[in-house]
Amino acid sequence: MNSTARPSAQPPCLAVFHWPVRVYWEDTDAGGIVYYANYLKFFERSRTEWLRSLGLAQSELAAQSGMVFVVADVHLRYAAPAKLDDALQIQLRLQDIGSASLTVAQQAWRCDASGAPAALLCEATVRVGCVAAATLRPSRIPREVFDRVTRWAAPASPAP
């Protein structure tokens, strides 16, 4: 394997990123239920905050490396509706990372009164590709990004 090759199959990711969301009037339809497309917004914001938690602000990545992430594929499954004023938790797990794309599993949960996830509302599998901002052509994920994401996703080593 040469020094620039990167494995694409990772061990199962045990790390989970959690991001809170409150349902506002603007998120709902006329019936007071979250409009189905707004889950995509919740998931997008969660991915952005996940990267930010890793020290990877997308605006800085674009400015420094000339690369951006674009959504290439999304699969959604709706399980139950969220309603006005619900407290939600968006969860994210890394499923796979390759040289030019990564795939995450995301879930939206309604929280109970204590703030714990209580009811699954929606789940998605999202593949994002790395592209050159100027041309929108596929590009390798910068090494620093690849390394930070894989370190975050790595299962904790058992104590000796």
C-alpha positions in Angstrom: 0.0 0.0 0.0 1.5 3.4 -0.9 1.7 6.3 1.5 -1.3 8.1 0.0 -3.7 5.1 -0.1 -6.4 5.2 2.5 -8.6 2.3 3.6 -12.2 2.6 2.8 -13.7 0.1 5.2 -13.6 1.1 8.8 -14.5 -0.9 11.9 -18.0 -0.3 13.1 -18.3 3.2 14.5 -19.3 3.3 18.2 -19.0 7.1 18.5 -22.2 9.0 18.3 -22.5 12.7 17.9 -25.6 14.3 19.5 -27.1 17.6 18.5 -30.3 19.2 20.1 -33.1 20.7 18.0 -36.3 22.4 19.1 -39.3 22.4 16.7 -40.4 25.9 15.9 -43.5 27.1 14.1 -41.5 27.7 11.0 -40.6 23.9 10.9 -44.2 22.8 10.8 -46.9 22.5 8.2 -50.5 23.7 8.7 -51.2 20.8 10.9 -48.4 21.6 13.4 -46.3 18.6 12.3 -42.7 19.0 11.1 -42.7 19.3 7.3 -41.0 16.2 6.0 -38.2 18.1 4.1 -37.1 19.9 7.3 -35.5 16.7 8.6 -33.0 17.2 5.8 -32.2 20.6 7.3 -31.9 19.1 10.8 -29.5 16.5 9.5 -27.5 19.0 7.5 -27.0 21.2 10.5 -26.0 18.2 12.6 -23.3 17.2 10.1 -22.0 20.8 10.1 -21.9 20.9 13.9 -20.3 17.4 14.0 -17.5 18.7 11.8 -17.2 21.8 13.8 -16.8 19.7 17.0 -13.8 18.1 15.3 -12.3 21.5 14.7 -13.3 21.4 11.0 -15.3 24.5 10.2 -16.6 24.1 6.6 -15.9 27.8 5.7 -12.2 27.4 6.8 -11.9 24.1 4.9 -13.1 25.8 1.8 -10.8 28.8 2.2 -7.7 26.7 3.2 -8.0 23.7 0.9 -10.4 24.8 -1.8 -12.7 21.8 -1.0 -16.3 21.5 0.0 -18.6 18.6 0.8 -21.7 18.1 -1.3 -24.6 15.6 -0.7 -24.4 12.9 -3.2 -27.0 10.4 -2.0 -29.7 10.4 0.7 -32.1 7.6 1.9 -34.8 8.6 4.4 -37.3 6.6 6.4 -40.0 8.3 8.5 -41.2 6.5 11.6 -43.3 9.1 13.5 -44.1 12.8 13.3 -42.5 15.6 15.3 -44.7 18.4 16.5 -44.5 22.1 17.4 -42.3 22.6 20.5 -40.9 19.1 20.6 -37.4 18.7 21.8 -35.4 16.5 19.4 -32.0 15.0 19.4 -30.2 14.4 16.1 -27.7 11.6 16.3 -24.9 10.9 13.8 -22.6 7.9 13.3 -19.9 7.4 10.7 -20.7 4.4 8.5 -17.8 4.6 6.0 -15.1 6.9 4.8 -13.2 6.6 1.5 -10.7 8.7 -0.3 -13.3 11.2 -1.7 -16.6 10.6 0.2 -18.0 9.6 3.6 -21.3 8.1 4.6 -23.1 8.8 7.9 -26.2 7.3 9.5 -28.4 9.9 11.1 -31.5 9.7 13.3 -34.0 12.2 14.7 -35.4 11.3 18.1 -38.1 13.0 20.2 -36.8 13.5 23.7 -38.7 12.8 26.9 -39.1 15.3 29.8 -35.6 14.4 31.0 -34.1 15.1 27.6 -33.4 11.5 26.8 -34.2 10.1 23.3 -37.5 8.4 23.6 -39.1 7.9 20.1 -37.4 7.5 16.8 -38.9 9.9 14.2 -36.8 9.7 11.1 -33.6 8.1 10.0 -31.3 8.7 7.1 -28.2 7.4 5.4 -26.3 10.3 3.8 -23.3 10.1 1.5 -21.3 13.3 1.0 -18.6 13.8 -1.6 -15.6 16.0 -1.4 -15.3 18.3 -4.4 -13.0 21.1 -5.5 -15.0 24.3 -4.8 -14.0 25.9 -8.0 -14.9 23.1 -10.4 -17.2 20.9 -8.3 -15.2 17.9 -9.5 -14.5 15.0 -7.0 -11.4 15.6 -4.9 -9.6 13.6 -2.2 -10.7 14.3 1.4 -7.8 16.4 2.9 -5.6 14.2 5.1 -6.3 16.3 8.2 -10.0 15.9 7.7 -9.7 12.2 7.0 -7.5 11.7 10.1 -9.8 13.7 12.5 -12.9 11.9 11.3 -11.3 8.4 11.6 -9.8 9.1 15.0 -13.3 10.3 16.2 -14.9 7.2 14.8 -12.4 4.7 16.1 -13.6 2.3 18.7 -12.0 2.9 22.1 -9.2 0.5 22.8 -9.8 -1.8 25.7 -7.7 -1.1 28.8 -4.6 -3.4 29.1 
